[in-house]
Amino acid sequence: MSRSFARSLQLMACLPVAIASLAQAAPTCIPLAGFVRLDPQPPGTCTIADRYPDAGDPPKPISYLRAPGTCFSVTVRGPLGLMVIGGGHSGLTAEFIGNQTGVIASPAVAREQGVPILLPDGSGTRQFFTARSAINLAGFNGTLFSADAGVISGAGATEQLLITRGDGFWTNAFGAIYPRGNIISNWGPFNGQVCKP
């Protein structure tokens, strides 16, 4: 057996170990799809404020609106909509949105030129909002925490839940979930993925 052939065999023997170590370094992502529903909590109740009380480094309190109809219980169903696969809490927040000409706070109403007034109360074309959510998925011990942003109009809504952290099984989780449609007291579809390092 030649030396170069023996060296090739040694390298080939190491290849599965190298591939396995690379696979371990890549994040593991779980695709998510199904239906979600937000039900308003009774006035004076805002469970999310206790579940997701602060954020940042150093931690600062999150400014929840806490007005009636701004804090929600969340129910998550699987892709066929038949089985509850999770639940949690969500609440609208007041976050600063800045640009070069100034700073406004969410929720904010747009009055876009050439776009019909679509908000049911007649205040504008679209409303931009921010929120925080804490979601538990069945079969996993832990909570996913997200910073949410979205837009709503009379034509519907879309939202991005940016996974900011987790605990238990979801420690160091990241990813995004995208609900759409009118999900307040109604079922609407969502998709996305959650990853772990």
N, C-alpha and C positions, 0 to 999 in steps of 0.2 A: 504494500500500500504506500502510495507516495505521500510525502509530507503535506503537499497542498490539499490532497484529497482528505487526509486525516484532519487538517485544520478546518476544512469546509464542514466536515461532520461535527466537529466541536461547535462551530458557529451555529449550525442548524439545531443542535441540541439546546443551545441557549435561547433560540428564537421564541419558543413558547413562553419562557419566563419573561422575556422582554415584552412580548405582546400582553401578557397578563398584567404586568406592572403598569403599562400604558393604559390598559382598560380600567384599572383601579384608579388612576389619576383623573380620568374623565368623569364629569358629573353624571349621575343617574337621574333621568328625567321621567316623570310619570305624566302621560297625556291625560287630560281631564275633559269631559264633555257631559252635558246633562241639562238639567233645568233648575232654576233657582227662583225663590220667592222671598220677598221682604214684607213682613207684617209689622205695621206700626205698633210700638209698645205703648202702654197706657201713659197718659200725661204724668210727668214727674218721675218716670222710669227711664233710665238710660244706661243699660247694663254694660254697653261697650266702654263707657267711661271708667268702669272698674276693671274690665278685662284688658284694656289697652290704654293705661292711664298716662303714659309719657313716651317720648321718642327722642332720638338724637343723642349726641355725645358732647357735653354732658346732657343727661335726660332733662327735657322740659315738658311741662304739662301740655297736653293737646287741648285746643279750644273747641269743645263740642258745642253745637248750637243749643241743644237741650230744649228747644221749643217743641210743642206738640207736633207729632208727625215727622220728627227728624231722627229718631232713634228706632231701630228695628230689630226684630228677631228674624234670623235667616234660616231657611230650610233648603237643603240641597237634595235633588233626586238624580238618579243615574240617567244614562243616555235614552232609555225608553220611557222615562218619567214614571215608572211604576214603583220603584223602591227608594225610600229615603236613605241617602248615603252620608249625610252630614248635616250639621247645623251650626249656629253661632249667633253673633250679634254684629250690628253695624250702626254707625251714626254719622250724620253730616257734621263737617267741621268748618271752621273759619280759618282759612290759610291765606297767606299773602301771595299775590301773583304780581310780579313786577316786570316792567319793561323800561325803556330809556326815558319815557315821559312821565312815569309815575307808578304808584303802587295801588292796587285795589285788593279787596278781600273777597274770598269766595263765600257763599254763592254769588255769582255775578250774572247780570242779564245783558245780552247783546241786542243791539238794535241795528242790524246790518242793512246797508243801503241796497235796495232792489230785492229784498227778501221779504215775503209776507209775514205779518205778525202771526206766530204760530203758538205762542204760549197761551194756555187756556184763560189766564187772567188778563190777557191783552198787553202785558208789560214789555214784550219784546219778541225777538225772533227765536232765540235760544237761551237757555240758562246753563251756565257752567257751574259744576259743583265739585266739592272734595269731601272725602269721608275716610273713615278707618273701619276695618273689619277684623274680626277674630273668628276663624272657622275651624271646626273639628270635623274630620272625615272618619267615618266608621271603619274600624279595623286598624286604626293608627292611634297610638297613645301620644297625643300632643296637639298643639294648636298652631295654625298658620295665621300670621298677622300681616295685614296689607294696608298700604296707603292707596286710596282710591281717587280717581278723577274721572269725570264724565261730562256729557252734554245731554240735555233733554229739551224736547220741543213737543208741540202738539203732534208731530209726525213720529214720535218714538224717542228712544234713548239708547245710548251706548256708553260703556264704562270700561275702564282698565283698572284692575286690582293688581297693583305691583306688590309682590310678596317681599316684605322687608326683613322678616325674621320668622323664627318659629321656636317652639320648645318641645321637649320630649323627642319623639321620633323625628320631628321637623326642625331640630336645631340646625342653624345655618342654612335653612331652605331659602330658595330664591325662585323666581319665575313670574308669570303673569296669568291672570284669568280675565276673560272678556265676556261679561253678561251683556245682553242687548234686549230691547223691547221694554214694555212697561212692566217691571218686575215688582212694583209696590202693590201688594194684595193680589197679584197675578203671577202665573208661572211664565218665565221667559228662558230662552236657551242661553247656554254659556259654553265656552271652550277655552282651552289654555293648557299650560303645563306647569308642574312644580318640580324643581330639581333639588338634589342634594349633592354636595361636593363629594 
